[in-house]
């Protein structure tokens, strides 16, 4: 789809660094430290501007209230004139978990899923567990648990699989063959927390094998990228003087699929806009 305008939907549960990533991308667009530029009027930048103010002071920003729905749309263009809309539809990340728990997709979500050419899903491995569940435990062990039925719930990776299945149910795609559109890019956020410095795909498979297998079996060419939007942990209360002095736009990097680092954290977006 090179040469046509793309609609890129950025998704993520709570506490995956979506706000910080958006603030760092926006900062680069403003100061010109990116291969992308704004070509029109962005909508609803307030929450991201607040996060940029915190980062400029060397502090992390707080989490967005779970009930907040402030869709933000950014029109961007790359150096070759390819255009796209970056859409942040769920600013309060808890809405993703509620969406899965309620098994219901709101109209606003449905409209964006229908129009999206690309999905970017932020996943933070450090806060997810590779729990044994009905999908991952040996069949011989089923029925031996003493856990009361009311306390049972899907594992983290089963929940992520369900999220993608719900979105695919809404999206105008056929499951008869591997999916090309919408494309799927998985950003493994807070990469500086990952202890084993393998490739992003290997890290995902090691931590979330069920989820990784699902993605590989459904999408034609899924992409897995590491992301450290801040490059170091920051406190919400105490300022990091070095961070504030050097400027937040000098921090952050991504790890490309083959394992090499790139300090242009807009690379996953630029790659999609260019149709590669």
LUMZA-170498 format. One record per residue (C-alpha): residue number from 1; chain; residue in one letter; x negated, y, z negated. Coordinates in steps of 0.02 Angstrom, whole numbers, plus 50000, padded with zeros to 5 digits. Each point is the difference from the previous one (the first is absolute). Layout:
+-----+-----+------+-------+-------+-------+
: seq : mol : type :    px :    py :    pz :
+-----+-----+------+-------+-------+-------+
: NUM :   A :    A :     X :     Y :     Z :
...
+-----+-----+------+-------+-------+-------+
This chain:
+-----+-----+------+-------+-------+-------+
: seq : mol : type :    px :    py :    pz :
+-----+-----+------+-------+-------+-------+
:   1 :   A :    X : 50000 : 50000 : 50000 :
:   2 :   A :    X : 49852 : 50116 : 50028 :
:   3 :   A :    X : 50052 : 50170 : 50065 :
:   4 :   A :    X : 50173 : 49999 : 49919 :
:   5 :   A :    X : 50043 : 50076 : 49832 :
:   6 :   A :    X : 49995 : 49876 : 49859 :
:   7 :   A :    X : 50098 : 49997 : 49839 :
:   8 :   A :    X : 49890 : 49938 : 49858 :
:   9 :   A :    X : 50088 : 49948 : 49840 :
:  10 :   A :    X : 49894 : 49998 : 49841 :
:  11 :   A :    X : 50064 : 49886 : 49862 :
:  12 :   A :    X : 49943 : 49946 : 49829 :
:  13 :   A :    X : 50061 : 49951 : 49828 :
:  14 :   A :    X : 49967 : 50108 : 49848 :
:  15 :   A :    X : 49821 : 50025 : 49939 :
:  16 :   A :    X : 49916 : 49951 : 50163 :
:  17 :   A :    X : 49922 : 50172 : 50034 :
:  18 :   A :    X : 50120 : 50055 : 50135 :
:  19 :   A :    X : 50011 : 50178 : 49934 :
:  20 :   A :    X : 49812 : 50018 : 49985 :
:  21 :   A :    X : 49975 : 49932 : 50175 :
:  22 :   A :    X : 50128 : 50121 : 50070 :
:  23 :   A :    X : 49919 : 50146 : 49909 :
:  24 :   A :    X : 49827 : 49954 : 50063 :
:  25 :   A :    X : 50063 : 49980 : 50179 :
:  26 :   A :    X : 50091 : 50167 : 49990 :
:  27 :   A :    X : 49844 : 50086 : 49930 :
:  28 :   A :    X : 49897 : 49937 : 50146 :
:  29 :   A :    X : 50131 : 50059 : 50124 :
:  30 :   A :    X : 49993 : 50173 : 49920 :
:  31 :   A :    X : 49811 : 50021 : 49992 :
:  32 :   A :    X : 49964 : 49914 : 50166 :
:  33 :   A :    X : 49904 : 49849 : 49932 :
:  34 :   A :    X : 50098 : 49877 : 50105 :
:  35 :   A :    X : 50020 : 49944 : 50179 :
:  36 :   A :    X : 50185 : 50044 : 49982 :
:  37 :   A :    X : 50087 : 50169 : 49998 :
:  38 :   A :    X : 50174 : 50061 : 49960 :
:  39 :   A :    X : 50090 : 50057 : 50158 :
:  40 :   A :    X : 50164 : 50060 : 49925 :
:  41 :   A :    X : 50090 : 50039 : 49839 :
:  42 :   A :    X : 49988 : 49866 : 49868 :
:  43 :   A :    X : 50148 : 49977 : 49883 :
:  44 :   A :    X : 50001 : 49990 : 49810 :
:  45 :   A :    X : 49814 : 50014 : 49960 :
:  46 :   A :    X : 50033 : 50058 : 49821 :
:  47 :   A :    X : 49965 : 49836 : 49909 :
:  48 :   A :    X : 49839 : 49973 : 50097 :
:  49 :   A :    X : 49944 : 50179 : 49973 :
:  50 :   A :    X : 50023 : 49975 : 49814 :
:  51 :   A :    X : 49890 : 49845 : 50010 :
:  52 :   A :    X : 49869 : 50099 : 50098 :
:  53 :   A :    X : 49996 : 50132 : 49862 :
:  54 :   A :    X : 49965 : 49864 : 49871 :
:  55 :   A :    X : 49861 : 49924 : 50105 :
:  56 :   A :    X : 49922 : 50171 : 50031 :
:  57 :   A :    X : 49986 : 50013 : 49810 :
:  58 :   A :    X : 49921 : 49828 : 49992 :
:  59 :   A :    X : 50154 : 49918 : 49924 :
:  60 :   A :    X : 50116 : 49859 : 50055 :
:  61 :   A :    X : 50181 : 50043 : 50030 :
:  62 :   A :    X : 50143 : 49920 : 49904 :
:  63 :   A :    X : 50121 : 49872 : 50069 :
:  64 :   A :    X : 50154 : 50054 : 50093 :
:  65 :   A :    X : 50168 : 49972 : 49912 :
:  66 :   A :    X : 50081 : 49840 : 50061 :
:  67 :   A :    X : 50160 : 50087 : 50057 :
:  68 :   A :    X : 49911 : 50130 : 50106 :
:  69 :   A :    X : 50032 : 49986 : 50186 :
:  70 :   A :    X : 49907 : 50140 : 50090 :
:  71 :   A :    X : 49970 : 49943 : 50178 :
:  72 :   A :    X : 49849 : 50087 : 50071 :
:  73 :   A :    X : 49967 : 50002 : 50188 :
:  74 :   A :    X : 49834 : 50057 : 50073 :
:  75 :   A :    X : 49979 : 50025 : 50188 :
:  76 :   A :    X : 49818 : 49962 : 50045 :
:  77 :   A :    X : 49897 : 49990 : 50160 :
:  78 :   A :    X : 49832 : 49919 : 50036 :
:  79 :   A :    X : 49856 : 50066 : 50105 :
:  80 :   A :    X : 50072 : 49923 : 50159 :
:  81 :   A :    X : 50171 : 50079 : 49978 :
:  82 :   A :    X : 50090 : 49845 : 49936 :
:  83 :   A :    X : 50137 : 50049 : 49879 :
:  84 :   A :    X : 50084 : 49917 : 49853 :
:  85 :   A :    X : 50111 : 50033 : 49851 :
:  86 :   A :    X : 49935 : 49945 : 49832 :
:  87 :   A :    X : 50150 : 49958 : 49892 :
:  88 :   A :    X : 49992 : 49981 : 49811 :
:  89 :   A :    X : 50179 : 49946 : 49964 :
:  90 :   A :    X : 49983 : 49937 : 49822 :
:  91 :   A :    X : 49909 : 50120 : 49889 :
:  92 :   A :    X : 50056 : 49916 : 49841 :
:  93 :   A :    X : 49917 : 49830 : 50018 :
:  94 :   A :    X : 50119 : 49915 : 49878 :
:  95 :   A :    X : 50132 : 50011 : 50136 :
:  96 :   A :    X : 49912 : 49860 : 50093 :
:  97 :   A :    X : 50021 : 49882 : 49853 :
:  98 :   A :    X : 50181 : 50054 : 49980 :
:  99 :   A :    X : 50029 : 49969 : 50184 :
: 100 :   A :    X : 49940 : 49821 : 49981 :
: 101 :   A :    X : 50094 : 49970 : 49837 :
: 102 :   A :    X : 50164 : 50067 : 50071 :
: 103 :   A :    X : 49980 : 49914 : 50169 :
: 104 :   A :    X : 50066 : 50157 : 50082 :
: 105 :   A :    X : 49917 : 50125 : 50116 :
: 106 :   A :    X : 50064 : 50178 : 49990 :
: 107 :   A :    X : 50057 : 50088 : 50159 :
: 108 :   A :    X : 49852 : 50120 : 49999 :
: 109 :   A :    X : 49879 : 49854 : 49991 :
: 110 :   A :    X : 50093 : 49905 : 50136 :
: 111 :   A :    X : 49991 : 50146 : 50121 :
: 112 :   A :    X : 49812 : 50017 : 49978 :
: 113 :   A :    X : 49968 : 49814 : 50016 :
: 114 :   A :    X : 50099 : 49995 : 50162 :
: 115 :   A :    X : 49895 : 50138 : 50078 :
: 116 :   A :    X : 49828 : 49953 : 49934 :
: 117 :   A :    X : 49869 : 49936 : 50122 :
: 118 :   A :    X : 49874 : 49963 : 49862 :
: 119 :   A :    X : 50007 : 49953 : 49816 :
: 120 :   A :    X : 49860 : 50037 : 49877 :
: 121 :   A :    X : 50021 : 49908 : 49835 :
: 122 :   A :    X : 49890 : 50048 : 49852 :
: 123 :   A :    X : 49959 : 49854 : 49886 :
: 124 :   A :    X : 49895 : 50016 : 49841 :
: 125 :   A :    X : 49923 : 49830 : 49964 :
: 126 :   A :    X : 49941 : 50049 : 49825 :
: 127 :   A :    X : 50178 : 50012 : 49932 :
: 128 :   A :    X : 50070 : 49847 : 50088 :
: 129 :   A :    X : 49992 : 49823 : 49934 :
: 130 :   A :    X : 49977 : 49838 : 50094 :
: 131 :   A :    X : 50128 : 49913 : 49890 :
: 132 :   A :    X : 50054 : 49821 : 50027 :
: 133 :   A :    X : 50180 : 49994 : 50059 :
: 134 :   A :    X : 50115 : 49885 : 50097 :
: 135 :   A :    X : 49904 : 50045 : 50160 :
: 136 :   A :    X : 49825 : 49967 : 49937 :
: 137 :   A :    X : 50011 : 49862 : 49869 :
: 138 :   A :    X : 49980 : 49817 : 50048 :
: 139 :   A :    X : 50167 : 49913 : 50028 :
: 140 :   A :    X : 49958 : 49872 : 49866 :
: 141 :   A :    X : 50000 : 50137 : 49868 :
: 142 :   A :    X : 50171 : 50069 : 50042 :
: 143 :   A :    X : 50129 : 49969 : 49864 :
: 144 :   A :    X : 49869 : 49986 : 49863 :
: 145 :   A :    X : 50005 : 50181 : 49944 :
: 146 :   A :    X : 50080 : 50045 : 49834 :
: 147 :   A :    X : 50030 : 50182 : 50049 :
: 148 :   A :    X : 50184 : 50046 : 49978 :
: 149 :   A :    X : 50085 : 50037 : 50167 :
: 150 :   A :    X : 50042 : 50179 : 49948 :
: 151 :   A :    X : 49814 : 50041 : 49985 :
: 152 :   A :    X : 49949 : 49936 : 50170 :
: 153 :   A :    X : 49962 : 50125 : 50136 :
: 154 :   A :    X : 49907 : 49999 : 50166 :
: 155 :   A :    X : 49813 : 50024 : 49998 :
: 156 :   A :    X : 49925 : 50163 : 50061 :
: 157 :   A :    X : 49954 : 49927 : 50168 :
: 158 :   A :    X : 50171 : 49919 : 50024 :
: 159 :   A :    X : 50076 : 50171 : 49965 :
: 160 :   A :    X : 49893 : 50080 : 50136 :
: 161 :   A :    X : 50051 : 49864 : 50122 :
: 162 :   A :    X : 50182 : 50036 : 49959 :
: 163 :   A :    X : 49974 : 50185 : 50030 :
: 164 :   A :    X : 49932 : 49970 : 50175 :
: 165 :   A :    X : 50138 : 49875 : 50037 :
: 166 :   A :    X : 50132 : 50128 : 49953 :
: 167 :   A :    X : 49921 : 50133 : 50110 :
: 168 :   A :    X : 49987 : 49877 : 50144 :
: 169 :   A :    X : 50183 : 49958 : 49980 :
: 170 :   A :    X : 50040 : 50183 : 50033 :
: 171 :   A :    X : 49868 : 50031 : 50135 :
: 172 :   A :    X : 50047 : 49967 : 50182 :
: 173 :   A :    X : 49878 : 49855 : 50023 :
: 174 :   A :    X : 50009 : 49820 : 50056 :
: 175 :   A :    X : 49923 : 49865 : 49891 :
: 176 :   A :    X : 49984 : 49879 : 50147 :
: 177 :   A :    X : 49818 : 50052 : 50023 :
: 178 :   A :    X : 49867 : 50095 : 49901 :
: 179 :   A :    X : 50050 : 50181 : 49974 :
: 180 :   A :    X : 49905 : 50139 : 50087 :
: 181 :   A :    X : 50116 : 50147 : 49966 :
: 182 :   A :    X : 50013 : 50059 : 49867 :
: 183 :   A :    X : 49817 : 49968 : 49965 :
: 184 :   A :    X : 49946 : 49964 : 49822 :
: 185 :   A :    X : 49848 : 50075 : 49914 :
: 186 :   A :    X : 49966 : 49952 : 49820 :
: 187 :   A :    X : 49897 : 50126 : 49901 :
: 188 :   A :    X : 49919 : 49920 : 49849 :
: 189 :   A :    X : 50000 : 50155 : 49891 :
: 190 :   A :    X : 49880 : 50040 : 49857 :
: 191 :   A :    X : 49868 : 49896 : 50088 :
: 192 :   A :    X : 49871 : 50060 : 49873 :
: 193 :   A :    X : 50090 : 49886 : 49875 :
: 194 :   A :    X : 49969 : 49844 : 50107 :
: 195 :   A :    X : 49857 : 49904 : 49921 :
: 196 :   A :    X : 49958 : 49878 : 50141 :
: 197 :   A :    X : 49943 : 50110 : 50144 :
: 198 :   A :    X : 50057 : 49890 : 50142 :
: 199 :   A :    X : 50094 : 50055 : 50155 :
: 200 :   A :    X : 50175 : 50069 : 49967 :
: 201 :   A :    X : 50082 : 49851 : 50084 :
: 202 :   A :    X : 49901 : 49877 : 49892 :
: 203 :   A :    X : 50042 : 50100 : 49843 :
: 204 :   A :    X : 50186 : 49994 : 50042 :
: 205 :   A :    X : 49996 : 49814 : 50037 :
: 206 :   A :    X : 49905 : 49963 : 49840 :
: 207 :   A :    X : 50117 : 50103 : 49889 :
: 208 :   A :    X : 50168 : 49974 : 50086 :
: 209 :   A :    X : 49990 : 49843 : 50109 :
: 210 :   A :    X : 50188 : 49978 : 50020 :
: 211 :   A :    X : 50025 : 50180 : 50053 :
: 212 :   A :    X : 49849 : 49993 : 50115 :
: 213 :   A :    X : 50062 : 49841 : 50086 :
: 214 :   A :    X : 50172 : 50078 : 50026 :
: 215 :   A :    X : 49927 : 50155 : 50081 :
: 216 :   A :    X : 49884 : 49899 : 50112 :
: 217 :   A :    X : 50141 : 49886 : 50057 :
: 218 :   A :    X : 50126 : 50139 : 50039 :
: 219 :   A :    X : 49898 : 50141 : 50078 :
: 220 :   A :    X : 49904 : 49990 : 50162 :
: 221 :   A :    X : 49852 : 50104 : 49943 :
: 222 :   A :    X : 50015 : 50054 : 49818 :
: 223 :   A :    X : 49861 : 50112 : 49939 :
: 224 :   A :    X : 49929 : 50000 : 49823 :
: 225 :   A :    X : 49899 : 50151 : 49944 :
: 226 :   A :    X : 49922 : 50047 : 49834 :
: 227 :   A :    X : 50037 : 50174 : 49931 :
: 228 :   A :    X : 49924 : 50101 : 49859 :
: 229 :   A :    X : 50089 : 50166 : 50014 :
: 230 :   A :    X : 49911 : 50077 : 49850 :
: 231 :   A :    X : 49839 : 49896 : 49998 :
: 232 :   A :    X : 49995 : 50006 : 49810 :
: 233 :   A :    X : 50129 : 49991 : 49859 :
: 234 :   A :    X : 50063 : 50169 : 49938 :
: 235 :   A :    X : 50090 : 50047 : 49839 :
: 236 :   A :    X : 50165 : 50094 : 50000 :
: 237 :   A :    X : 49945 : 50103 : 49849 :
: 238 :   A :    X : 49812 : 50028 : 50014 :
: 239 :   A :    X : 49921 : 50081 : 50153 :
: 240 :   A :    X : 49856 : 49921 : 50093 :
: 241 :   A :    X : 49889 : 50153 : 50026 :
: 242 :   A :    X : 49894 : 49919 : 50136 :
: 243 :   A :    X : 50158 : 49951 : 50094 :
: 244 :   A :    X : 50070 : 50175 : 49988 :
: 245 :   A :    X : 49836 : 50082 : 50050 :
: 246 :   A :    X : 49968 : 49893 : 50154 :
: 247 :   A :    X : 50182 : 50000 : 50051 :
: 248 :   A :    X : 50119 : 49850 : 50013 :
: 249 :   A :    X : 49984 : 50000 : 50190 :
: 250 :   A :    X : 49819 : 49939 : 49981 :
: 251 :   A :    X : 50058 : 49843 : 49910 :
: 252 :   A :    X : 50089 : 49845 : 50061 :
: 253 :   A :    X : 49964 : 49867 : 50129 :
: 254 :   A :    X : 50079 : 49855 : 50090 :
: 255 :   A :    X : 49930 : 49828 : 50036 :
: 256 :   A :    X : 50033 : 49948 : 50178 :
: 257 :   A :    X : 50058 : 49822 : 50038 :
: 258 :   A :    X : 49824 : 49938 : 50036 :
: 259 :   A :    X : 49936 : 50070 : 49835 :
: 260 :   A :    X : 49914 : 50164 : 50047 :
: 261 :   A :    X : 50036 : 50160 : 49903 :
: 262 :   A :    X : 50070 : 50156 : 50081 :
: 263 :   A :    X : 50024 : 50163 : 49906 :
: 264 :   A :    X : 50139 : 50056 : 50118 :
: 265 :   A :    X : 50146 : 49936 : 49898 :
: 266 :   A :    X : 50119 : 50045 : 50141 :
: 267 :   A :    X : 49921 : 49863 : 50107 :
: 268 :   A :    X : 50144 : 49875 : 49978 :
: 269 :   A :    X : 50122 : 50134 : 50059 :
: 270 :   A :    X : 49889 : 50060 : 50143 :
: 271 :   A :    X : 49980 : 49822 : 50060 :
: 272 :   A :    X : 50188 : 49978 : 50013 :
: 273 :   A :    X : 50028 : 50165 : 50087 :
: 274 :   A :    X : 49870 : 49953 : 50129 :
: 275 :   A :    X : 50088 : 49834 : 50031 :
: 276 :   A :    X : 49851 : 49892 : 49953 :
+-----+-----+------+-------+-------+-------+
